[in-house]
């Protein structure tokens, strides 16, 4: 068991990493590297999560296989189980172990029976990273059977890190993509369409889809062409559900920095045979990107109201009249918005929000 001193030092180190000017993937790599010194793991998956849909949009992982990734997506969105990331995001304690969640009976978990054996592990520790009631990421750590299970002290480490890591992931959303791969050319202008079977296996796709999949395949470039990026798998898995509570839709930033929309829906009701699933991918409209960026800046509701009207071209006086504020209050909100977005003028503010 790690000592309280080691836990505090790890938390301080990771909080320092969170303050660095890092892109999302490099941020997650460094956090995982530091975290797993204190909480050893044989494999892990550290994903970003869309705060509006609670879908995983990208993963930085170690020790996982493509088959396990598909099985994990199926478990996360199509099977009842414990410690789902969306449930952790809404929990007062956003972290837990599979052993504790099953009351010491991990065999009762579908994930334990169907997913963990694929990566030769028996113990799992999960956490969602939440700030201001919005989830921006999640991590799963795994250990093999020869190692002891994760402890309550390990859970406490992740619980303490939930807010600072979430805030760092939120800031990284509007940060430019750092060191994009040399082959990360922007995708085509037209939409791409792919068809998946009931097991989320690729049946066919349009030529444009191959280019869009390459745009999303941060950590899959070396894998066979039939392997789908985790963002596509997760949207597809939710779309496969009979009645998804949240939409099967994701807005994901690709390797070139371009934003991409991914949607999924069955082609028929599947009464005669399992219906193929259609997944479409296309550039995200500017208004949708703006919505993501507004959330990522962590603005207060009034600050968002003011910013939206500044982007629409309204003057401070017009904003004040429409929002029942004084001009001085509008200017105070703008000053706060400038500080949070790192700009010095209205022109810079509008350019930073509308830039794709």
C-alpha beads as a LAMMPS data file, in Angstrom:
LAMMPS data file: protein, C-alpha beads

356 atoms
355 bonds

1 atom types
1 bond types

-500.0 500.0 xlo xhi
-500.0 500.0 ylo yhi
-500.0 500.0 zlo zhi

Masses

1 110.0

Atoms # bond

1 1 1 0.000 0.000 0.000
2 1 1 1.329 3.471 -0.892
3 1 1 2.094 5.831 1.965
4 1 1 0.118 9.047 2.568
5 1 1 3.284 11.013 1.787
6 1 1 3.654 9.288 -1.608
7 1 1 -0.014 9.913 -2.361
8 1 1 0.328 13.626 -1.611
9 1 1 3.502 13.905 -3.674
10 1 1 1.842 12.180 -6.620
11 1 1 -1.191 14.447 -6.401
12 1 1 1.043 17.528 -6.283
13 1 1 3.087 16.305 -9.261
14 1 1 0.005 15.577 -11.353
15 1 1 -1.573 18.906 -10.435
16 1 1 1.650 20.543 -11.689
17 1 1 1.399 18.593 -14.960
18 1 1 -2.194 19.817 -15.278
19 1 1 -0.978 23.424 -15.246
20 1 1 1.389 22.908 -18.188
21 1 1 0.556 24.112 -21.694
22 1 1 -0.005 20.649 -23.152
23 1 1 -2.270 19.189 -25.786
24 1 1 -4.781 16.611 -24.597
25 1 1 -2.889 13.484 -25.646
26 1 1 0.462 14.586 -24.238
27 1 1 -1.302 15.697 -21.064
28 1 1 -2.891 12.273 -20.625
29 1 1 0.369 10.441 -21.356
30 1 1 2.226 12.383 -18.687
31 1 1 -0.530 12.009 -16.116
32 1 1 -0.764 8.258 -16.743
33 1 1 3.011 7.863 -16.532
34 1 1 3.147 9.640 -13.167
35 1 1 -0.007 8.036 -11.791
36 1 1 1.083 4.466 -12.553
37 1 1 4.270 4.907 -10.543
38 1 1 2.127 5.179 -7.424
39 1 1 -0.723 2.937 -8.593
40 1 1 1.017 0.237 -10.682
41 1 1 -1.033 -1.164 -13.548
42 1 1 -0.396 -3.748 -16.257
43 1 1 -2.527 -1.820 -18.737
44 1 1 -4.682 1.275 -18.870
45 1 1 -7.003 3.339 -21.044
46 1 1 -7.235 7.101 -20.529
47 1 1 -9.984 8.669 -22.626
48 1 1 -11.468 12.074 -23.248
49 1 1 -15.233 12.306 -22.815
50 1 1 -17.693 14.659 -24.483
51 1 1 -19.418 16.466 -21.595
52 1 1 -22.760 16.759 -23.368
53 1 1 -23.105 13.137 -24.540
54 1 1 -20.713 11.319 -22.143
55 1 1 -19.201 9.423 -25.075
56 1 1 -15.508 8.556 -25.153
57 1 1 -13.947 10.542 -28.004
58 1 1 -10.284 9.491 -27.921
59 1 1 -8.011 7.171 -25.957
60 1 1 -4.410 7.054 -24.835
61 1 1 -3.796 3.471 -23.802
62 1 1 -1.204 0.814 -23.043
63 1 1 -1.561 -2.966 -23.063
64 1 1 -4.936 -3.060 -24.829
65 1 1 -5.841 -4.923 -28.015
66 1 1 -8.202 -3.904 -30.838
67 1 1 -10.526 -6.796 -29.946
68 1 1 -10.637 -5.685 -26.300
69 1 1 -11.437 -2.132 -27.384
70 1 1 -14.452 -3.339 -29.385
71 1 1 -15.605 -5.532 -26.488
72 1 1 -15.213 -2.644 -24.055
73 1 1 -17.345 -0.359 -26.245
74 1 1 -20.035 -3.059 -26.409
75 1 1 -19.968 -3.405 -22.613
76 1 1 -19.993 0.347 -21.959
77 1 1 -23.073 1.152 -24.016
78 1 1 -25.024 -2.065 -24.625
79 1 1 -24.749 -4.156 -21.446
80 1 1 -25.829 -3.491 -17.886
81 1 1 -22.815 -3.439 -15.591
82 1 1 -21.196 -1.641 -12.650
83 1 1 -18.866 1.370 -12.705
84 1 1 -19.926 2.751 -16.064
85 1 1 -18.093 5.990 -16.771
86 1 1 -21.338 7.934 -17.175
87 1 1 -22.525 6.702 -13.777
88 1 1 -19.204 7.613 -12.164
89 1 1 -19.480 11.079 -13.713
90 1 1 -22.746 11.603 -11.810
91 1 1 -21.558 10.019 -8.572
92 1 1 -20.412 11.864 -5.474
93 1 1 -17.369 9.568 -5.502
94 1 1 -16.228 9.451 -9.159
95 1 1 -13.877 6.478 -8.707
96 1 1 -14.090 2.853 -7.633
97 1 1 -12.824 -0.694 -8.037
98 1 1 -14.603 -3.518 -9.776
99 1 1 -14.141 -5.712 -6.720
100 1 1 -15.829 -3.269 -4.368
101 1 1 -18.584 -2.378 -6.850
102 1 1 -19.570 -6.049 -7.163
103 1 1 -19.472 -6.659 -3.400
104 1 1 -16.484 -8.953 -3.776
105 1 1 -18.135 -10.988 -6.551
106 1 1 -16.447 -9.766 -9.771
107 1 1 -17.821 -12.770 -11.689
108 1 1 -21.200 -11.006 -11.588
109 1 1 -19.767 -8.295 -13.874
110 1 1 -20.116 -8.798 -17.627
111 1 1 -16.957 -6.744 -18.146
112 1 1 -15.010 -9.036 -15.811
113 1 1 -16.159 -12.121 -17.714
114 1 1 -16.026 -10.803 -21.291
115 1 1 -13.456 -7.990 -21.483
116 1 1 -10.789 -8.368 -18.808
117 1 1 -9.720 -11.894 -19.909
118 1 1 -8.902 -10.450 -23.352
119 1 1 -6.063 -8.432 -21.786
120 1 1 -5.180 -11.059 -19.167
121 1 1 -6.300 -8.986 -16.173
122 1 1 -8.571 -9.539 -13.165
123 1 1 -8.598 -6.228 -11.283
124 1 1 -9.908 -2.863 -12.471
125 1 1 -9.907 0.666 -11.059
126 1 1 -12.014 3.303 -12.828
127 1 1 -12.455 7.040 -12.429
128 1 1 -14.227 9.875 -14.207
129 1 1 -12.750 13.373 -14.148
130 1 1 -15.415 15.959 -13.378
131 1 1 -15.373 19.722 -12.837
132 1 1 -18.379 22.034 -12.530
133 1 1 -20.631 18.973 -12.936
134 1 1 -19.201 18.239 -16.382
135 1 1 -17.163 15.146 -17.213
136 1 1 -14.153 15.688 -19.505
137 1 1 -12.330 12.381 -19.236
138 1 1 -12.049 8.967 -17.622
139 1 1 -9.421 6.345 -16.909
140 1 1 -9.408 2.592 -16.347
141 1 1 -6.408 0.857 -14.774
142 1 1 -5.997 -2.930 -14.924
143 1 1 -3.929 -5.503 -13.027
144 1 1 -3.282 -9.178 -13.695
145 1 1 -4.243 -11.941 -11.308
146 1 1 -0.779 -12.203 -9.784
147 1 1 -1.049 -8.663 -8.431
148 1 1 -3.248 -7.648 -5.481
149 1 1 -6.442 -5.752 -6.172
150 1 1 -6.530 -1.965 -6.124
151 1 1 -7.146 -0.490 -2.682
152 1 1 -9.348 2.189 -1.186
153 1 1 -6.202 4.339 -0.950
154 1 1 -5.818 4.042 -4.747
155 1 1 -9.434 5.125 -5.138
156 1 1 -8.758 8.134 -2.904
157 1 1 -5.842 9.204 -5.112
158 1 1 -8.055 9.284 -8.191
159 1 1 -10.907 10.932 -6.317
160 1 1 -8.580 13.765 -5.243
161 1 1 -7.352 14.207 -8.821
162 1 1 -10.818 14.312 -10.404
163 1 1 -11.260 18.101 -10.460
164 1 1 -7.721 19.233 -11.428
165 1 1 -7.430 16.624 -14.190
166 1 1 -10.913 17.470 -15.514
167 1 1 -10.067 21.178 -15.557
168 1 1 -6.848 20.462 -17.464
169 1 1 -8.663 18.280 -20.013
170 1 1 -11.268 21.014 -20.407
171 1 1 -8.582 23.627 -21.130
172 1 1 -6.915 21.301 -23.623
173 1 1 -10.062 21.215 -25.774
174 1 1 -9.483 24.743 -27.060
175 1 1 -5.709 24.398 -27.234
176 1 1 -4.213 23.912 -30.677
177 1 1 -3.205 20.371 -31.573
178 1 1 0.441 19.944 -30.577
179 1 1 2.846 18.130 -32.890
180 1 1 0.261 16.643 -35.202
181 1 1 1.588 13.601 -37.113
182 1 1 3.174 14.360 -40.474
183 1 1 0.480 12.357 -42.271
184 1 1 -2.373 14.231 -40.546
185 1 1 -3.711 16.058 -43.589
186 1 1 -7.252 17.441 -43.197
187 1 1 -10.006 15.102 -44.334
188 1 1 -12.136 15.647 -47.434
189 1 1 -14.967 18.139 -47.707
190 1 1 -17.639 15.499 -48.346
191 1 1 -19.231 13.273 -45.753
192 1 1 -18.168 9.674 -45.289
193 1 1 -20.482 6.732 -44.618
194 1 1 -19.613 3.303 -43.263
195 1 1 -21.751 0.251 -42.473
196 1 1 -21.172 -1.961 -39.423
197 1 1 -22.687 -5.302 -38.482
198 1 1 -24.247 -6.122 -35.104
199 1 1 -20.788 -6.837 -33.657
200 1 1 -19.480 -3.421 -34.797
201 1 1 -17.382 -4.973 -37.558
202 1 1 -16.822 -2.995 -40.742
203 1 1 -18.937 -4.174 -43.690
204 1 1 -18.296 -1.408 -46.226
205 1 1 -17.489 2.282 -46.507
206 1 1 -17.266 5.127 -48.979
207 1 1 -13.832 6.348 -50.152
208 1 1 -14.139 9.553 -48.125
209 1 1 -14.657 7.553 -44.941
210 1 1 -11.178 6.022 -45.136
211 1 1 -9.660 9.504 -45.050
212 1 1 -11.877 10.564 -42.146
213 1 1 -10.979 7.431 -40.190
214 1 1 -7.308 8.244 -40.668
215 1 1 -8.035 11.714 -39.278
216 1 1 -9.386 10.111 -36.083
217 1 1 -6.892 7.242 -35.782
218 1 1 -4.410 8.832 -33.383
219 1 1 -3.156 5.565 -31.949
220 1 1 -4.355 3.144 -34.600
221 1 1 -2.335 4.202 -37.662
222 1 1 -0.248 1.025 -37.567
223 1 1 -3.243 -1.301 -37.241
224 1 1 -5.234 -3.043 -40.014
225 1 1 -7.657 -0.909 -41.985
226 1 1 -10.701 -2.680 -40.465
227 1 1 -9.822 -1.411 -36.963
228 1 1 -12.044 1.552 -36.104
229 1 1 -11.034 4.532 -33.930
230 1 1 -12.502 4.432 -30.429
231 1 1 -14.668 7.501 -31.113
232 1 1 -16.381 5.694 -34.001
233 1 1 -16.770 2.497 -31.976
234 1 1 -18.363 4.290 -29.050
235 1 1 -20.810 6.299 -31.159
236 1 1 -21.699 3.118 -33.054
237 1 1 -22.175 1.104 -29.852
238 1 1 -24.579 3.690 -28.470
239 1 1 -26.393 3.797 -31.820
240 1 1 -26.792 0.033 -31.669
241 1 1 -28.740 0.330 -28.401
242 1 1 -32.502 -0.158 -28.528
243 1 1 -33.347 3.204 -26.943
244 1 1 -30.236 5.254 -26.112
245 1 1 -30.851 7.867 -23.421
246 1 1 -28.194 10.142 -24.882
247 1 1 -27.639 10.755 -28.612
248 1 1 -25.336 8.565 -30.688
249 1 1 -23.400 11.616 -31.785
250 1 1 -19.885 12.843 -31.188
251 1 1 -17.858 15.962 -31.986
252 1 1 -14.219 14.968 -32.158
253 1 1 -11.063 16.912 -32.949
254 1 1 -8.898 15.047 -35.434
255 1 1 -5.160 14.745 -35.853
256 1 1 -4.932 17.815 -38.086
257 1 1 -6.930 19.933 -35.611
258 1 1 -10.120 19.813 -37.668
259 1 1 -13.416 19.029 -35.886
260 1 1 -15.457 16.087 -37.090
261 1 1 -19.058 15.024 -36.480
262 1 1 -19.791 11.298 -36.062
263 1 1 -23.379 9.994 -35.981
264 1 1 -24.808 6.458 -35.920
265 1 1 -28.242 4.920 -36.492
266 1 1 -29.662 1.510 -37.575
267 1 1 -30.796 1.279 -41.187
268 1 1 -33.984 -0.669 -40.332
269 1 1 -35.874 -2.150 -37.397
270 1 1 -34.050 -5.469 -37.822
271 1 1 -37.118 -7.705 -37.417
272 1 1 -35.960 -10.162 -40.078
273 1 1 -32.235 -10.049 -39.357
274 1 1 -29.810 -7.825 -37.411
275 1 1 -29.887 -4.444 -39.094
276 1 1 -26.661 -2.890 -40.358
277 1 1 -25.616 0.284 -38.587
278 1 1 -24.849 3.395 -40.628
279 1 1 -22.186 5.768 -39.316
280 1 1 -21.671 9.149 -40.986
281 1 1 -18.664 11.428 -40.606
282 1 1 -18.381 15.001 -41.827
283 1 1 -16.924 18.395 -40.828
284 1 1 -18.609 19.990 -37.828
285 1 1 -20.529 23.246 -38.475
286 1 1 -18.945 26.334 -36.921
287 1 1 -21.862 26.810 -34.513
288 1 1 -21.349 23.324 -33.053
289 1 1 -17.628 23.912 -32.531
290 1 1 -18.416 27.188 -30.798
291 1 1 -20.688 25.331 -28.358
292 1 1 -17.855 22.934 -27.465
293 1 1 -15.367 25.752 -27.011
294 1 1 -17.730 27.724 -24.789
295 1 1 -18.005 24.737 -22.461
296 1 1 -14.258 24.205 -22.562
297 1 1 -13.464 27.716 -21.371
298 1 1 -15.392 27.072 -18.151
299 1 1 -17.437 30.259 -18.416
300 1 1 -20.192 31.109 -15.966
301 1 1 -23.727 31.186 -17.463
302 1 1 -23.800 35.001 -17.634
303 1 1 -20.346 35.068 -19.206
304 1 1 -21.524 32.628 -21.858
305 1 1 -24.582 34.796 -22.563
306 1 1 -22.377 37.848 -23.040
307 1 1 -19.861 35.974 -25.195
308 1 1 -22.538 34.553 -27.495
309 1 1 -23.845 38.065 -28.100
310 1 1 -20.381 39.478 -28.696
311 1 1 -19.814 36.770 -31.317
312 1 1 -23.174 37.772 -32.855
313 1 1 -21.822 41.334 -33.231
314 1 1 -23.829 43.146 -30.540
315 1 1 -22.410 46.169 -28.751
316 1 1 -22.034 46.313 -24.961
317 1 1 -25.002 48.682 -24.760
318 1 1 -27.175 46.349 -26.865
319 1 1 -26.150 43.360 -24.731
320 1 1 -26.970 45.282 -21.551
321 1 1 -30.440 46.197 -22.809
322 1 1 -31.256 42.672 -23.924
323 1 1 -29.958 40.984 -20.765
324 1 1 -31.271 43.506 -18.216
325 1 1 -27.757 44.418 -17.073
326 1 1 -25.884 47.659 -16.803
327 1 1 -23.158 48.390 -19.322
328 1 1 -20.653 48.259 -16.466
329 1 1 -21.794 44.721 -15.606
330 1 1 -21.421 43.661 -19.240
331 1 1 -17.885 45.056 -19.270
332 1 1 -17.081 43.205 -16.039
333 1 1 -18.254 39.948 -17.606
334 1 1 -16.218 40.683 -20.724
335 1 1 -13.120 41.311 -18.627
336 1 1 -13.575 37.907 -17.023
337 1 1 -14.147 36.285 -20.420
338 1 1 -10.952 37.884 -21.748
339 1 1 -8.995 36.459 -18.818
340 1 1 -10.408 32.940 -19.234
341 1 1 -9.926 32.845 -23.004
342 1 1 -6.511 34.525 -22.999
343 1 1 -7.374 37.431 -25.307
344 1 1 -7.227 41.222 -24.965
345 1 1 -9.911 42.521 -27.302
346 1 1 -13.301 41.748 -28.809
347 1 1 -11.666 41.110 -32.181
348 1 1 -9.277 38.529 -30.724
349 1 1 -12.143 36.967 -28.785
350 1 1 -14.360 36.492 -31.825
351 1 1 -11.446 35.158 -33.886
352 1 1 -10.489 32.620 -31.200
353 1 1 -14.051 31.345 -30.873
354 1 1 -14.842 31.096 -34.577
355 1 1 -11.477 29.642 -35.631
356 1 1 -11.857 25.974 -36.665

Bonds

1 1 1 2
2 1 2 3
3 1 3 4
4 1 4 5
5 1 5 6
6 1 6 7
7 1 7 8
8 1 8 9
9 1 9 10
10 1 10 11
11 1 11 12
12 1 12 13
13 1 13 14
14 1 14 15
15 1 15 16
16 1 16 17
17 1 17 18
18 1 18 19
19 1 19 20
20 1 20 21
21 1 21 22
22 1 22 23
23 1 23 24
24 1 24 25
25 1 25 26
26 1 26 27
27 1 27 28
28 1 28 29
29 1 29 30
30 1 30 31
31 1 31 32
32 1 32 33
33 1 33 34
34 1 34 35
35 1 35 36
36 1 36 37
37 1 37 38
38 1 38 39
39 1 39 40
40 1 40 41
41 1 41 42
42 1 42 43
43 1 43 44
44 1 44 45
45 1 45 46
46 1 46 47
47 1 47 48
48 1 48 49
49 1 49 50
50 1 50 51
51 1 51 52
52 1 52 53
53 1 53 54
54 1 54 55
55 1 55 56
56 1 56 57
57 1 57 58
58 1 58 59
59 1 59 60
60 1 60 61
61 1 61 62
62 1 62 63
63 1 63 64
64 1 64 65
65 1 65 66
66 1 66 67
67 1 67 68
68 1 68 69
69 1 69 70
70 1 70 71
71 1 71 72
72 1 72 73
73 1 73 74
74 1 74 75
75 1 75 76
76 1 76 77
77 1 77 78
78 1 78 79
79 1 79 80
80 1 80 81
81 1 81 82
82 1 82 83
83 1 83 84
84 1 84 85
85 1 85 86
86 1 86 87
87 1 87 88
88 1 88 89
89 1 89 90
90 1 90 91
91 1 91 92
92 1 92 93
93 1 93 94
94 1 94 95
95 1 95 96
96 1 96 97
97 1 97 98
98 1 98 99
99 1 99 100
100 1 100 101
101 1 101 102
102 1 102 103
103 1 103 104
104 1 104 105
105 1 105 106
106 1 106 107
107 1 107 108
108 1 108 109
109 1 109 110
110 1 110 111
111 1 111 112
112 1 112 113
113 1 113 114
114 1 114 115
115 1 115 116
116 1 116 117
117 1 117 118
118 1 118 119
119 1 119 120
120 1 120 121
121 1 121 122
122 1 122 123
123 1 123 124
124 1 124 125
125 1 125 126
126 1 126 127
127 1 127 128
128 1 128 129
129 1 129 130
130 1 130 131
131 1 131 132
132 1 132 133
133 1 133 134
134 1 134 135
135 1 135 136
136 1 136 137
137 1 137 138
138 1 138 139
139 1 139 140
140 1 140 141
141 1 141 142
142 1 142 143
143 1 143 144
144 1 144 145
145 1 145 146
146 1 146 147
147 1 147 148
148 1 148 149
149 1 149 150
150 1 150 151
151 1 151 152
152 1 152 153
153 1 153 154
154 1 154 155
155 1 155 156
156 1 156 157
157 1 157 158
158 1 158 159
159 1 159 160
160 1 160 161
161 1 161 162
162 1 162 163
163 1 163 164
164 1 164 165
165 1 165 166
166 1 166 167
167 1 167 168
168 1 168 169
169 1 169 170
170 1 170 171
171 1 171 172
172 1 172 173
173 1 173 174
174 1 174 175
175 1 175 176
176 1 176 177
177 1 177 178
178 1 178 179
179 1 179 180
180 1 180 181
181 1 181 182
182 1 182 183
183 1 183 184
184 1 184 185
185 1 185 186
186 1 186 187
187 1 187 188
188 1 188 189
189 1 189 190
190 1 190 191
191 1 191 192
192 1 192 193
193 1 193 194
194 1 194 195
195 1 195 196
196 1 196 197
197 1 197 198
198 1 198 199
199 1 199 200
200 1 200 201
201 1 201 202
202 1 202 203
203 1 203 204
204 1 204 205
205 1 205 206
206 1 206 207
207 1 207 208
208 1 208 209
209 1 209 210
210 1 210 211
211 1 211 212
212 1 212 213
213 1 213 214
214 1 214 215
215 1 215 216
216 1 216 217
217 1 217 218
218 1 218 219
219 1 219 220
220 1 220 221
221 1 221 222
222 1 222 223
223 1 223 224
224 1 224 225
225 1 225 226
226 1 226 227
227 1 227 228
228 1 228 229
229 1 229 230
230 1 230 231
231 1 231 232
232 1 232 233
233 1 233 234
234 1 234 235
235 1 235 236
236 1 236 237
237 1 237 238
238 1 238 239
239 1 239 240
240 1 240 241
241 1 241 242
242 1 242 243
243 1 243 244
244 1 244 245
245 1 245 246
246 1 246 247
247 1 247 248
248 1 248 249
249 1 249 250
250 1 250 251
251 1 251 252
252 1 252 253
253 1 253 254
254 1 254 255
255 1 255 256
256 1 256 257
257 1 257 258
258 1 258 259
259 1 259 260
260 1 260 261
261 1 261 262
262 1 262 263
263 1 263 264
264 1 264 265
265 1 265 266
266 1 266 267
267 1 267 268
268 1 268 269
269 1 269 270
270 1 270 271
271 1 271 272
272 1 272 273
273 1 273 274
274 1 274 275
275 1 275 276
276 1 276 277
277 1 277 278
278 1 278 279
279 1 279 280
280 1 280 281
281 1 281 282
282 1 282 283
283 1 283 284
284 1 284 285
285 1 285 286
286 1 286 287
287 1 287 288
288 1 288 289
289 1 289 290
290 1 290 291
291 1 291 292
292 1 292 293
293 1 293 294
294 1 294 295
295 1 295 296
296 1 296 297
297 1 297 298
298 1 298 299
299 1 299 300
300 1 300 301
301 1 301 302
302 1 302 303
303 1 303 304
304 1 304 305
305 1 305 306
306 1 306 307
307 1 307 308
308 1 308 309
309 1 309 310
310 1 310 311
311 1 311 312
312 1 312 313
313 1 313 314
314 1 314 315
315 1 315 316
316 1 316 317
317 1 317 318
318 1 318 319
319 1 319 320
320 1 320 321
321 1 321 322
322 1 322 323
323 1 323 324
324 1 324 325
325 1 325 326
326 1 326 327
327 1 327 328
328 1 328 329
329 1 329 330
330 1 330 331
331 1 331 332
332 1 332 333
333 1 333 334
334 1 334 335
335 1 335 336
336 1 336 337
337 1 337 338
338 1 338 339
339 1 339 340
340 1 340 341
341 1 341 342
342 1 342 343
343 1 343 344
344 1 344 345
345 1 345 346
346 1 346 347
347 1 347 348
348 1 348 349
349 1 349 350
350 1 350 351
351 1 351 352
352 1 352 353
353 1 353 354
354 1 354 355
355 1 355 356
